[in-house]
């Protein structure tokens, strides 16, 4: 029984769930009294959310509605990086929010450090935007997963291809 077990650490956002959350948030905004007559809108272009509203206060309310819907749909909100608020046409303000897909080099190094600090007999290798962790003991792999879940990472990670 010397066969190695492995799993991949990935960071993905399900864009279909994001689209659903945006649609539900837009319906709620149309029906809410505090948004009556405002020029508030949310749109999804590729992997970027664009929020438009009358002023910064309304934009924050718009974000709160959207984040609530994203959480209900199981979309990790840690993977949303908000840009700066900029003026838009018609006296409105716009904010772009990038959906982070994959694990960048800095976060991959942090995750590798966490894995090494566990002291378990596992190997981890960075493969583009994911990390493959392998080891002989499935218990060690479970402990690695637990250690990464406990760590306070700036992105949300999922564990896939557990074999």
N, C-alpha and C positions, 0 to 999 in steps of 0.2 A: 504494500500500500504506500508506495513512494510517489504516487501521482500528486502533482501540485494542484491546489485550488487557487482560484483567482477571482477578482471582481474589478470593475472599472469605477472610478470616481468621475462623475460628469457634472456639468452645470448647464441645464437646459431650461428654456421657458417654452411651454406649449403655446404656440401662437394662435391655435384655434380657440383655446380657452381665453386668451387675452382678447381676441375678437369678440367672443361671447360676453365677456365682462364689460367691454367697451359699449356694446349694444345695450346691455341691461342698464349701465350707468346713464347712457344717453336718454333712455326711456324714463328713468327716474328724474333726470334733470328737467325734462319736458313737463313732468307732472308736479314738480315741487314749486311751492308758492314763492320761495325766496329766489328762484331762478326765472320767474315770469318776466318776459320782456328783456332778458339779458342775452347777450350774444355769446353764450357759452357753448363750446364744442370740443369733442375729443375725436381724434382720428388716428388710425394706425397706418403708417407707411413703412413697408418692409419690416424692419426691426426697430422702429422708433415711434413712440407715442407723441402726438402733438396736441397740447392742451391750449385752448384759447378761451379767454373770458374778459369781462368788462374791466376789472381791476384786480390787483394782487389778492385782495380779500376773497373775492369770488373765485379766483384761481385756486386758492388754498382749499375752499369748500369743494370745488370741482375735484381736486386731488383726493380729498377725503372720501368722496363718493366713489371714485374710481378704485382707490385702494381697498375699500370695503368690499366691492364687487370682486376684485382680484383675489382677495383672501378667501371669499366664499367659494370661488372656482378652483382653489388650490394652486394658484400661481404664486411663486415666491416673490415677495416684494423687495427682498434684498437685492435682487438682480435688476433693479430699475435705477439707473443713474440719471438724476435730473440735471438739466443744463440751467443756465441762468435765465431769469425772466427778462424778456425783451419786448419793447413796444411793437405792436402790429398795426395793421391798417384799421381805420374806423375807430380810433381811440381805444382799441383793445390791447391786451397783453397776451404774449405767447410764451409757452415754455415747452421745450423739447425734452423728452425722457427716453433715453436709450435703453433697450432691453439687452442685457448682457447674456450672450450665449457662449458657453465654453469657459474653460479655466485659463486665465492669462498666466504668464510666466511667474509673476510675483506671488500670486496666490498658490500656484503649483509648488513653488519653493516652500511656502509656509506649510502646506499640507505635507510635503515630504519631510520637513523638519518635525512636524507633529508625529508622523509615522516612526521616524528614527528615534525620537525621544521615548516612545513606548518601550523600546528595548526588546521587542519581539522579533522572532526569526522570520521576517517577511522581507520581500524585495518590492521596491516601488520604482516605477519608471514613468517619466513624463512622455506622453504620446500626443503631440500637437496640443489639442485643447482638452485632453482628459489624462487621467493617471491610472495606470494598471498596477494593482497590488496583487502579489502572488506569494504563496507560502504553503508549506506542507500541512499545517494544522488549520482546520477550519475554525477552531476556537480562537487562534491568534488573529485570524481575519475578522472574526466577530469583535474582538477587543479593539482592533484598529478602527472599525466602523464606529464603535462606541466612543473612542477617543476623539475622532474627527467630529462626531455629532456634538460632543461637549465643548469643543473648541469654538471660540467666537470668531468665525470667518466673515469677511465682508461680503461674500457671495453665498448663495444657497447651493448645496451640493446634493446630488442623488447618487445612489449606489446601484449599479446595473451589472448584468452579465455575471451574476454570482454563480460560480461553478466549483 
